[in-house]
Amino acid sequence: MTRARFVAKLVPRSDAAALATRSFDKFEPIKGNTPEEDYVDPVKVKKDLERVVDDAERVREYAERTHAHRSKEKGLDTTLTFRDLHNAIGDLRKVIAKYYFLLVQTTIMAESWEPEPQYDTIAPFLRPWVTDPEAVVNAADRDADNG
């Protein structure tokens, strides 16, 4: 991805170009003839991808050989530690956090990895849920009679 393409994808704002330039510079781009022609080094991207694939491969192999029964047990190393699993997940998170803004121009909550609510989480508690208490009592009585 070139700097020009990255900057063009951001929402036009007065500070967008400066933000985009600072963000793009974090990737230590390869210099082109002009700053707009600078681009992210594909070798670094490939190296990050290979690291994630290598970590995930060990976890996938363990899962397939111990739970999916896809291979014979002869000569099988079925040791997988929590550290191996933790490292695979950690490396995946690092790579996602690194490239997410570059690709979609929005941020991810990389610290907590919790979903961010897209609605007012307090709104349900500001209005009464039961607007007709008598109807609720009648329905409960009917259920008790039928139960």
N, C-alpha and C positions, 0 to 999 in steps of 0.2 A: 504494500500500500504506500502510495506517495503522500507527502505532506499536503500537496494541493488537494488531493481527493479527501483526505482526512478532514482538512479545514472546511472544505465545501459541504461536507455531510453534517456539520454542526448547525444548530439553529442560528440564524443570523442575529447576532447581538453585538453591542458595542465592544464587549470584552471577549467575544468568542474567539477571535483570531489569536489574541494573546494566550488565552487558555489552551487553545488547540496547539499552538506552537510549543508551549511548555510541556504539555502532555505528550506530544509527539517526540520531543527531545529526550524523554525518559527512555525511549527505545534505542537510543544511541544510533540514529539512522546513518545509513551510508550516504555520503554527500553526492549530490548530483551537480549538474552545471549551474543550477540556480537553487535557492532554498526550496522552491516549490517542487523540484525534481528529486529531493531527498527521499529515500525510501527505507522501509524496515528491512533489515538484513534477513533474507530467507534462511540463511544458514543457522542463525540464532533461533528462529521460529522452529525449524526442523529439529534442532537440538532439544528444545523444550518439549516438543511433541514426542520425541523418542524417549525422553526421560519418563514421561507419563505412561507411555505404552510399555516400557520395560517394567515399571513398578506394577502396573495393572496386570501384566502377563503372569507374574508370579501368583497373584491372587486368583486370576482366572484359572490357571492350571490347577491350583489347589482345589478350587470349587468343583471343577469338572472331574478330577480324579477321585475325590473323596465323597462327593455328594451326587454327582450325575453319572458315575460309573461308566465313563467313556473310555477308559483304558484299563489294562491289566495292572495289578498291583506289583508285579515283579519289578524290582529295581526302582521303586517309587519313593521319592523323598516327599513325605506328606507333612513336613514341618513348616508351619507358617505361624509366625509369632504375631502378637498384637502390634509389636513395633513395625513389622513388615506392612501390616494393614494400615497402621497409622501413617507411615511414610508414604504409602501409595495415595491415600486420601489427601494428605497434606500437600504432596506435589501437584495433584490434580487441582486443588484449590488455588495454589500459587499461580499455576498457569492460567486458570480461568480468570483470576483477579487481574493478572497482567494484561491479558488481551481483550477482556470484556469491553472496556471503554473504547479501545481502538476500533473494535468491530461494530458496536451498537450505540456508541456515544451516550451511554447512560452508565451510572455507577451501580455496583453491587455492594451489598452490605457485607464486605469481606471479613469483618471482625466476628460477627455473630452468625452469618449465613442464615439468618432468620428471614422469613418472608416479610415484606413490608406491606402493611394493610393498605388497600386502595380505597378505603371507605372510612367513614367516621365510626370508630369503634365504641364510642360513648353513646351514640344516637339511640340504640335499643333501650338504654336505661333511662332515657329522658321522657318517654311516653309510657303510660300504663299499658300493659299487655292485655289485660282483661278489661274490656269496655262494657261488658254486660255480665256482672257477677251472677245474676239469677240464672242465666243460660248455662253457665258453668256448673252451678249446683244441680240444675235439672239433668244435665248430661251425666254428671257423676252419679246421681240417683238412678238413672236408667241403666248405667253400666253395673251398678251394685245389684240391681234387681235381676239383670240378665246373667250375672256372673256366678 
